Amino acid sequence: MGTLHDWIGVALAGAVFGIGMALTTGPRKAPDGSKTGWSWADGVSYALLGLFFGIGIMFGWKAFHPPFVFILLLAIGGAFAVAKLAPLNPPRIDKSPPIDKSPYRQ
């Protein structure tokens, strides 16, 4: 499963790759073309793809043997599932003032 040095290398390589992907792709865009900003789904998918990239860089061909292959498949599947299933638009917040129905207020 690798040494601590290998896993620190996985974390560093994955962080560099994930941050690089986040900076190059930018915020999400809604179907109408407006920018919706960063979402939690972006962070999760970039982190999982960074894990995939880091394991591939540090372990090379050894990454295609069990148990690494299961981690790789879960990372790729999770990243794509989060990216596709997360909503593009955040839920609307009602910004109208609350209606005071107090009988003492006139």
C-alpha positions in Angstrom: 0.0 0.0 0.0 3.0 2.3 0.0 4.9 4.2 2.6 4.0 7.5 4.3 6.4 9.2 1.9 4.4 7.8 -1.0 1.1 9.0 0.4 2.4 12.5 1.2 3.5 12.6 -2.5 0.0 11.5 -3.5 -1.5 14.4 -1.4 0.9 17.0 -2.8 0.6 15.9 -6.4 -3.2 15.6 -6.1 -3.4 19.1 -4.4 -1.3 20.7 -7.2 -3.5 19.0 -9.9 -6.8 19.8 -8.2 -5.9 23.4 -7.6 -4.6 23.7 -11.1 -7.9 22.3 -12.5 -10.0 24.7 -10.3 -8.0 27.7 -11.5 -8.1 26.8 -15.2 -11.8 25.9 -15.4 -13.3 28.7 -13.4 -16.7 29.0 -11.8 -19.7 27.0 -13.1 -22.1 28.4 -15.7 -25.8 27.9 -15.6 -27.7 26.8 -18.7 -28.8 30.4 -19.3 -25.2 31.5 -19.4 -25.0 33.2 -16.1 -22.1 32.4 -13.7 -23.3 30.6 -10.6 -19.9 30.7 -8.8 -18.1 27.9 -7.1 -20.0 25.1 -5.6 -19.2 22.3 -3.1 -19.5 19.8 -6.1 -16.6 21.5 -7.8 -14.4 21.1 -4.8 -15.3 17.5 -4.3 -14.8 16.5 -7.9 -11.5 18.3 -8.1 -10.3 16.6 -4.9 -11.3 13.2 -6.2 -9.7 13.8 -9.5 -6.6 15.0 -7.7 -6.6 11.7 -5.7 -6.8 9.8 -8.9 -3.9 11.8 -10.5 -1.8 11.6 -7.3 -2.1 7.9 -7.1 -1.3 7.5 -10.8 1.8 9.7 -10.5 3.2 8.2 -7.3 2.5 4.5 -7.8 2.6 4.3 -11.6 1.6 0.8 -13.0 1.3 -0.5 -9.4 -1.9 1.6 -9.2 -3.7 -0.9 -11.4 -3.4 -3.8 -8.9 -5.9 -4.4 -6.0 -6.5 -2.5 -3.7 -5.4 0.7 -5.6 -7.6 -0.1 -8.6 -10.7 0.0 -6.3 -9.7 3.4 -4.9 -9.1 4.7 -8.5 -12.4 3.5 -9.7 -14.2 5.0 -6.7 -12.4 8.4 -7.2 -13.2 8.6 -10.9 -16.8 7.4 -10.5 -17.4 9.8 -7.5 -15.9 12.7 -9.3 -18.2 12.3 -12.4 -21.2 11.5 -10.3 -20.8 14.6 -8.2 -20.2 16.8 -11.2 -23.3 15.5 -13.0 -25.7 15.2 -10.2 -25.0 18.5 -8.4 -27.5 21.2 -9.2 -26.2 24.1 -11.3 -28.3 26.8 -9.7 -28.4 27.3 -5.9 -31.9 27.3 -4.3 -33.6 30.6 -4.4 -33.7 32.6 -1.2 -36.9 34.6 -0.5 -35.6 38.1 0.2 -39.0 39.7 0.8 -39.6 41.1 4.3 -41.6 38.8 6.5 -45.3 39.7 6.9 -46.2 40.7 10.5 -49.6 39.2 11.3 -49.5 40.2 14.9 -52.9 41.4 16.2 -51.1 44.1 18.3 -49.5 45.8 15.3 -51.5 48.4 13.4 
